[in-house]
Amino acid sequence: MSLKINTVKLDNAGVDYEGSLTPGDLDLEAIPNRGEIVSLSEARYAFHASMVRGSLLISGNLSVVCECVCGRCLEKFEMPLEGIEACHYYDDTSVDEIDVAPDLREDILVALPSNPLCSPECQGLCPSCGANRNAEPCGCADSADDATGGDDNPWAALDDLKKSL
């Protein structure tokens, strides 16, 4: 499906548009290179379209809910993305209709997080036993030493290099 705006019938005052598009309408069933984003809800849009100096201007916002996999604990959670800004200027008015759906798709893709977290305080998985630290303490030794310079730290050589500079 597309979201076409008829530029012939628009004037400077413009028209308000509200509605929703399914992930299928926006070609977002399978999000490219985003394995941690499982699915998206319908994308709600509200924008104003008007003609400005003979060109189409749309401005408004989008909202969508993503089902994600947390980048630390690997649990599924829902992440609402509200107020995604959509502002586009179309200079090609040689056509009577302009499809704005591809640009709305791009706005959503840009707004998706690269590493979604179920919460900023997520403690993630224990690197030793794999237990979800948010659910229960695992009893393994605190792995903070592994990240900051313990004996078995694979990054210790880089830390030593930094000290010598």
C-alpha positions, 0 to 999 in steps of 0.5 A, spaced: 500 500 500 502 507 499 500 513 502 499 518 496 498 525 496 494 529 491 498 535 489 493 538 484 488 539 490 492 542 495 493 549 496 497 553 501 493 552 507 494 544 506 490 538 509 491 534 515 492 527 514 491 521 520 491 514 520 495 508 520 500 503 516 501 496 517 508 493 517 506 490 510 504 497 507 511 499 509 515 493 507 517 492 514 515 485 516 523 483 516 527 489 518 534 489 514 540 487 519 535 488 525 535 481 528 534 484 535 527 487 532 522 482 532 516 485 530 512 492 529 505 494 530 501 498 525 505 505 524 500 511 526 501 517 523 499 525 523 502 530 519 500 536 515 501 537 507 501 543 504 504 546 497 509 551 499 512 555 493 509 550 488 512 544 492 509 539 497 511 539 504 509 534 509 510 535 517 508 531 523 510 525 527 509 517 527 509 512 532 510 505 532 511 499 538 516 494 537 517 488 540 525 487 541 530 482 544 534 486 549 541 486 547 543 484 554 539 479 557 536 477 551 528 477 554 523 480 549 520 486 551 515 492 547 518 498 546 514 504 544 517 509 539 513 515 540 513 522 536 518 520 530 518 526 526 517 526 519 518 532 515 519 532 507 519 536 502 518 534 495 520 539 489 518 534 483 511 537 482 510 534 475 506 529 478 499 529 480 500 524 486 506 523 491 507 517 495 510 519 502 510 512 504 517 510 502 519 516 506 515 514 512 518 507 512 525 511 512 523 515 518 521 509 522 528 505 520 532 511 523 528 511 529 529 504 531 534 503 536 541 499 534 541 496 541 535 495 544 535 495 552 529 492 556 531 498 561 537 502 562 538 498 569 538 491 565 544 487 568 544 482 562 547 475 563 552 472 567 558 471 562 560 465 567 553 461 567 549 465 563 543 466 568 539 472 567 542 477 573 535 481 572 531 475 575 536 472 580 543 473 583 547 467 580 552 466 585 558 466 580 564 471 582 563 478 580 565 479 573 567 486 574 574 484 574 573 481 567 571 488 564 576 492 568 583 488 568 582 481 572 588 476 571 584 473 566 582 479 562 583 479 555 584 486 554 589 487 559 594 487 554 591 493 551 590 496 558 598 495 559 599 499 552 595 505 554 599 505 560 606 505 556 603 511 552 
